[in-house]
Amino acid sequence: MDRRAFMKGAGAQAGLAGLTTLAATNAFADGPTVRWRLASSFPKNLDTIYGAAEQVAQRIHAATQGKFQIRPYAAGEIVPGLQVRDAVQKGTVECGHSASYYYIGKNSALAFDCVMPFGLTARQQNAWMYAGGGNQLMADLFKRHHVVSLPCGNTGVQMGGWFRREIHSLADLKGLKMRIPGMGGQIMARLGVIPQTLAGSDVYPSLERGTLDAAWCGASKNKPDCDASHTAAGFKATGEPDALESKVLDGRGGELKVTPAKNGPLLFEGNLEICSGTGKTINRVTKTALCRCGQSSKKPYCDGTHNKIGFTTE
């Protein structure tokens, strides 16, 4: 898997691409000290990946005689692991270290910058990036997002899955909540898996807790949590609603107010992006009502069906 260091602005590209020249000419010797913060999508104890950002920072420090200092911050110390790209794009931090397949909801082509199911090996990926024009293609794509992206390590092929229970057949995958971002999540969804996009720092805690799904079928006796009543109720949903045309939100932060309407939908007020089960953004709103009865013909949105069927939240 190709891990990427996101760098904002032309100065970042010059800072990394010209290391040999800078070291040879002592160009930074008399200049001011530059200090950048690097937000990582990974925890410190995942040193095989988080450590790559530390090595980059150390080499830049040495090449510039300490005049260009980059301090890595683990996921959650500045921003959550899945918000690194946005933090760089907005200038919250100067640079970041993340995996592009986390962000295919923004643009599906970002998957090619990281990993594709049944795709390239680590050597093939590097060959494509450095000798096959991949870096230039990715640079053109990231430019649209006001981000400069540079390769920053490659973990190679990852395991197909670590499971809490033994898997004997494809039938055992149905309803399984599996952390698998990117295009891999879309493929597993076809097999009945419920893909979860989690940053590397959240994987083990989620496995340990056995994280619950949010209720959506309306039949749960343990609302808002799922108690598997959707199976008996014959509830069906694709997990991939149609994407709607929507304007980019003025901001992605701020207060989000959620009000459960009595015997009705969940009412949302504030900046909200609605994403599918595979992480694709399907709508952007500042006010909406999401179905809680499970019978809406316009899922995930409320269409008033709860009134017709006598839905109750009691």
N, C-alpha and C positions, 0 to 999 in steps of 0.2 A: 504494500500500500504506500502510495506516495504522499508523504506529509509535506505540507507547504508552509512557508513563512510568508505571511502577508505583510507587505511593506507599503505604506502610503506615500505617494509623491515621488518625483524624480530623484530627490536627494537620497532616498533609500536605495534605489537601484545603483546609484553611483557609489554609495557607501559600501555595498557588497561586491559589486562587479569589479571595482578597481582596487581590491585589497593589495595585490602584488605591487602595483605602481605606488600606492600610498606608503607601503612599508619601505620601498626602495628610496623614495625621495624625501621621506620625513615631512610630508606635506602638512601634517597636523601639528608638528612640533611647536610652532609659535601661535597656533590658532586657539580659539576658545574650546572649552570642553563641552561636548554634546552629550546629553543624557536622554535616553529613550526608555520607555516602559514597554515591555513585551507581554501581552496577555496570551496565555496558553490555554488550549482546550483540554489539557491533560493534567493529572495530579502529579505531585512531586515523587510519589512512590512508584510511578510508572516510568522509571528512569531510562528505559530503553527508548522512549519517545520524548518525554519531557527533557531528558538529558541532551537531546539534539539541540534544543534551543540554548541550553547552557553552554554547549560547545561552540555554537556560532557566536554567542556573546563573548566568550573567552578569546576566540581567535580574532574577532574585531578589536577587542581591547588591546591585544598584543600587537596587531598590525598597525594600530594608530597610536601606539605608545600611551595608551590610556586616555586618549583625547575623545574617543567615541565609545561611550559606555551604554550598554544595553542590559537592563535588569529584567530577567524573566519573572513572571508572576503566575502561579498555578491557577487552574480553573477555579473560579469562585472568589479569588482574592480581589479582583477588580470587576470582572464581569463573569457570568456563567459560561461554561464551556462552549455552548452552542451560539453564543452571541459575540464571539471573537471577531468574525468578519465584519459585523455591523459596527463594532466598537472602533475598528480600524477605519472603516469607511467614513464614520462620523467624526473622526479625529479624537475620540475619547482616549485612545492610546496611539502611540506612534507606529507600532507594529504588532504582529501577532503570529502565533504558531498554531495551525489548525489542520483539519482534513477537509478538502473541498466537497466531498460527498455529503457532508452535513447540510449543505446549502443548495441541494438540487431543487428545492422548492422555489428558489429564485431563478434558476436556469438549469435545466436538465443536463446541458453540456458540461457543467462543472464536474460531473462524474468522471469524465475522461482525464481530468487533472489528478485523479486519485486512484480509484479502482473500479473495474467493471466486472460483473459476473462473467466467468468463462473468458476473461480477458488476458492481459499480458502478464508475464512474470516480471520480477523486479528488474532483471537485466533488459528484457524487452521494453519495459516502460522507460528505463533510462535511455535506451537507444533511441526510442521514439522522441523523447523530450529533447535530447541533446543533438541528435544527428538526423532526426526525421521531421523536424519542423514543429514538434509538439510545443516547445516553449513559446514560440512565436504565436502559434494559434491561441494558446492560453493567455498570453500577454494581451492579445487583441480582445479576448473575451473579458478579462478582468478590467481592462481599461474602461469598459462600459459601466463598471461598478466603482470607478475611481479608486482602484486598488492596483498596486504592482505586486505580482506574485513571483516568488523564487523557490526552486526546489530546496528542501531542507530535510533530506533523509528518506529512506524507503524501508519499510518493515518487511517487505515481501509478502508471500501468500499467508493469509490468516486461516485459522481453523473454521470449519463450517459451522460450528456451534458448540457451546457448552450448555448442557441441559440439566435441569434439576431432577428429571426423571428419564428413564431409559426410553429410547425411541426405537420401535420395532418395525414400523411401517409408515407410509405417508399419512395414514389415518390418524396416527398419534400427533401429527403436526397441527391438526385442525384446532383452532382456538388457542394455540400456544402463543403466549406473549414473548416475542423474541427481539432482543436488541440487535437490529441489523439495518443500518442506515443505507441511503443511496439506492441505486438500481437493484441491489440485492434484496432490499426490502420489498420492492414492487414485485419481484419474482416470487418471493416467499409468500406474499399475500395471495398469489394465484393458487397456492397450495393450501390455503386456509389459515396460514399463520397471521397473527396480528403484529405487524412490525412496529417496533419502538425505536425512535431516534433519540439516543442518549449520548451525552459526552462521555469520553473514556472514564472520567472521574466518578460517574454515577452508575457504572455498570455493576460492580460488585455489591454496593449497598442495595441496589434494587433487587438483585438475585437473593441477597440475604434476607431482605424484608418480604419478598414475594409480593411485590407491588400490585395493588388491586386495580382493576379497570373501573372507569366511571360508568355508572348505569346509564343506559340509553334506550333499553327496551321498554321501560315503563312498568314492568311487571315485578321488579325486585321488591322483596319484603324488607330489604335493608338499605333503602335509598339514603344517600346518593350512591352507595357502593353496590357492586354487582354481586348477586348470589346465585348466578347461573340460571335464573328463571327465564332468561331469553331463549334457552334451548327448548323448554317445555312450551313456551308461548309461540314458538315458530317464528321468532323475530328474524328479519332479514335486512341487511344493509350492505351495500357494496364496499364501503370504506373509501370510495373514490367518487364523491359527488362532482357534478359538473362545475368547472371553474367559471366564475362570473367576472365580467369586466369591472374593475374598480380602480379608483385613483390611489396613488401612493399616499399613505398617511403622512400628515405634517410631522408627526413624531411617533415613536414606537414605545415611549415610556409614559409616565404619568399614572394617575389612579385609574384602576379598572373596577367599576362597581358591578357586582353580580347580585341580583335580587331574585330569589325563587318566588314566582307568583303562586298564590294559593291555588292548588289544583290546576296549575298551568305551567307555562314554559319557564326557562331561566332567562331573565332579562339582563342584558349587558349594556353598560354605558362606559365609554372610554375608547381609547385606541386599541383595536382588536384585529389581529390577523387570524383567519380561520383556515386551518390546514387539514389536509386529508391524512389518512393513516400512514401514508408513505412520506409525509413531510411537504407535500406540494401545497403552496398557498392557493386557496380557491376563492377567497374573498377578503376584502379589507373594509371594515366598518367602524363607526363610532357609536352605533346604537343598533341592537338587534335582539331578537327573541329566538332561542334555540329550543327545539322540541324536547319534552321530557316524558311524553306519554308513549312515544315509540311508534305512533300510528300516523304521523304526518306523511303526506305524499310528497313533501318538499324537504325531506331530511337533508341537512341537520336543522333546518329552520322550522319554526312553528307555523302551521296553517289553520289553526283553530279547531282541529279535529278533537282535541281534548274535551271540548265542550259537548261534542256530539256523542262521545262514548262514555261520558261520565267519569273521566279520569280523576283520581284522587291521590293526593300526596300523603294522606294520613297513614 
